[in-house]
Amino acid sequence: MNEERIMIFIDGSNIFHGIRYLNIRIDYSRLVEFLRESRRLVRAYFYTAIPQDKDVKKGTPEWESLLRQRRFLDELSLSGIKVRLARLRKLPSGEFLEKEVDIMLATDMLSLAFQDAYDTAILVSGDSDFIYTVEEVQRIGKRVENATFKRTSSYNLRKVCDRFVLLDNFLDRFTYEEKPVPYEETGFWAKIKSLWKR
């Protein structure tokens, strides 16, 4: 096995927007293996945000959606992917605000680089907000690879990274065979999708 140590940082909301239009379901364990190649995986992280129980009415479709998301996150944890969870804050208007996820991911990526926990970070996101984080991680001698879907990919982020992988070209390597039910934007998810960056 290659002794290059890697850590994978998955921006859950950014990936959600990348796959929604492709109508696919990702097998995250297979995605991690695909990105790892023959290198030594130290850890894979998945970052997302969900509402607090008190902000969602029980017995509603929104509550059922929250329960489904929790089950999905539990499955990720059981597969060895470390879930890093922020809370969506409900505004007086009823809209949800998510501010912590990008900061959490950027802080972990930098902190673990300074601790020499990895040689290469694989950032699974197309969010250009991470450019400065990538440059700082590189400045202390680490490599950063970027993997994302075409729909959410930032050219400027790709340009600063040491390597880029367009995930659209490798769907057979990490997706489930069956197609999910077509996504319908209604109610709760229609509200919170607006706060996730595209």
C-alpha positions in Angstrom: 0.0 0.0 0.0 1.1 3.5 -0.8 2.3 5.2 2.4 0.8 8.6 1.4 -1.7 9.4 4.1 -5.0 10.9 3.0 -8.0 12.4 4.7 -11.3 13.0 2.8 -13.5 16.0 3.6 -17.0 15.7 2.1 -19.2 18.8 1.9 -22.6 17.1 2.1 -24.8 20.0 1.0 -22.6 20.9 -1.9 -22.7 17.2 -3.1 -26.5 17.1 -2.6 -26.8 19.9 -5.2 -24.4 18.2 -7.5 -26.3 14.9 -7.6 -29.9 16.1 -7.4 -30.0 16.8 -11.1 -28.3 13.5 -12.0 -30.9 11.5 -10.2 -28.4 9.2 -8.6 -27.7 7.8 -5.1 -24.1 7.7 -3.9 -22.6 4.8 -2.0 -20.3 6.8 0.2 -18.2 3.8 1.2 -17.5 3.2 -2.4 -16.8 6.9 -3.1 -14.2 6.9 -0.3 -12.6 3.8 -1.7 -12.6 5.3 -5.2 -10.9 8.5 -4.0 -8.5 6.7 -1.8 -7.0 4.6 -4.6 -4.0 2.7 -3.1 -3.2 5.2 -0.5 -3.5 4.9 3.3 -6.8 6.4 4.5 -6.6 8.0 7.9 -10.2 9.2 8.0 -13.1 10.4 5.9 -15.4 13.1 7.2 -18.9 14.1 6.1 -20.2 17.6 6.9 -23.9 18.5 7.0 -26.5 20.3 9.0 -30.0 19.3 10.2 -32.7 21.0 12.1 -33.2 20.6 15.8 -36.2 18.4 16.9 -38.0 21.4 18.5 -38.0 23.2 15.1 -39.9 20.4 13.2 -43.4 19.3 14.0 -43.8 15.6 14.7 -46.0 13.6 12.4 -45.5 15.9 9.4 -43.7 15.1 6.1 -40.9 17.3 7.3 -40.5 15.2 10.5 -40.3 12.0 8.3 -37.7 13.7 6.2 -35.7 14.5 9.3 -35.9 10.9 10.5 -34.7 9.7 7.0 -31.8 12.0 7.1 -30.8 10.8 10.6 -30.9 7.2 9.5 -28.7 8.1 6.5 -26.2 9.8 8.8 -26.2 6.8 11.2 -25.4 4.5 8.2 -22.5 6.7 7.3 -21.2 6.5 10.8 -21.5 2.8 10.9 -19.6 2.5 7.6 -16.6 4.3 9.2 -17.2 7.8 7.9 -17.0 10.4 10.6 -20.1 12.6 10.6 -19.6 16.2 11.6 -23.0 17.8 12.3 -24.1 21.4 12.5 -27.6 22.6 13.5 -29.8 24.6 11.2 -31.1 27.6 13.1 -34.8 28.5 12.5 -35.4 32.1 11.9 -38.6 34.0 13.0 -39.7 33.9 9.3 -39.7 30.0 9.4 -36.7 29.8 7.1 -33.6 27.8 8.2 -30.1 29.3 8.4 -26.9 27.3 8.1 -23.7 29.0 8.9 -21.4 26.5 10.6 -20.7 23.7 8.1 -18.1 25.4 5.8 -16.3 26.8 8.9 -16.2 23.4 10.5 -14.8 21.7 7.4 -12.2 24.4 6.9 -11.1 24.4 10.5 -10.7 20.6 10.6 -8.8 20.6 7.3 -6.4 23.3 8.6 -6.1 21.9 12.1 -5.3 18.4 11.0 -2.8 19.7 8.5 -1.0 21.6 11.2 -1.0 18.4 13.3 0.6 16.5 10.4 -2.3 14.1 10.5 -2.3 13.6 6.7 -0.1 14.2 3.6 -3.0 14.9 1.1 -6.5 16.2 1.7 -9.2 15.3 -0.7 -11.9 18.1 -0.7 -15.2 16.8 -2.0 -16.9 20.1 -2.8 -17.2 22.7 -5.5 -17.5 25.6 -3.2 -15.1 28.4 -4.0 -15.2 29.6 -0.4 -12.6 26.9 0.3 -9.9 28.5 -1.9 -8.1 30.3 1.0 -8.2 27.1 3.1 -6.7 25.1 0.3 -3.9 27.6 -0.1 -3.1 27.7 3.6 -3.0 23.9 3.7 -0.6 23.9 0.7 1.5 26.6 2.3 2.4 24.2 5.2 3.5 21.5 2.7 0.4 19.4 2.2 -1.3 18.5 -1.1 -5.0 19.1 -1.8 -7.1 17.3 -4.3 -10.5 18.4 -5.4 -13.4 16.1 -6.4 -16.8 17.3 -7.3 -19.7 17.2 -9.8 -19.7 19.4 -12.8 -22.9 21.3 -11.8 -21.4 22.6 -8.5 -17.7 22.8 -9.6 -15.8 26.0 -9.2 -13.1 26.6 -11.8 -11.1 28.8 -9.4 -11.1 26.1 -6.7 -10.1 23.5 -9.3 -7.2 25.8 -10.4 -5.6 26.1 -6.9 -5.8 22.4 -6.1 -3.0 20.0 -6.9 -5.3 17.6 -8.7 -9.0 17.6 -9.8 -11.4 14.7 -10.3 -14.7 15.3 -12.1 -17.0 12.7 -10.4 -19.5 12.8 -13.3 -17.0 10.7 -15.3 -16.9 7.9 -12.8 -20.5 7.4 -11.6 -20.3 3.6 -12.0 -17.6 3.5 -9.4 -19.6 4.8 -6.5 -23.4 4.9 -7.2 -26.1 2.4 -6.4 -27.6 0.5 -9.3 -31.2 1.4 -8.7 -32.5 4.9 -9.5 -34.1 6.8 -6.6 -37.7 8.1 -6.9 -37.5 11.5 -8.7 -36.9 14.2 -6.2 -39.8 16.5 -5.6 -39.1 19.9 -4.0 -41.9 20.5 -1.5 -42.3 21.8 2.0 -39.3 21.5 4.3 -36.6 20.6 1.8 -37.7 23.3 -0.6 -37.2 25.7 2.2 -33.8 24.6 3.3 -32.3 24.0 -0.2 -32.2 27.8 -0.6 -29.6 28.1 2.2 -27.3 25.5 0.8 -24.8 26.9 -1.6 -24.9 25.7 -5.2 
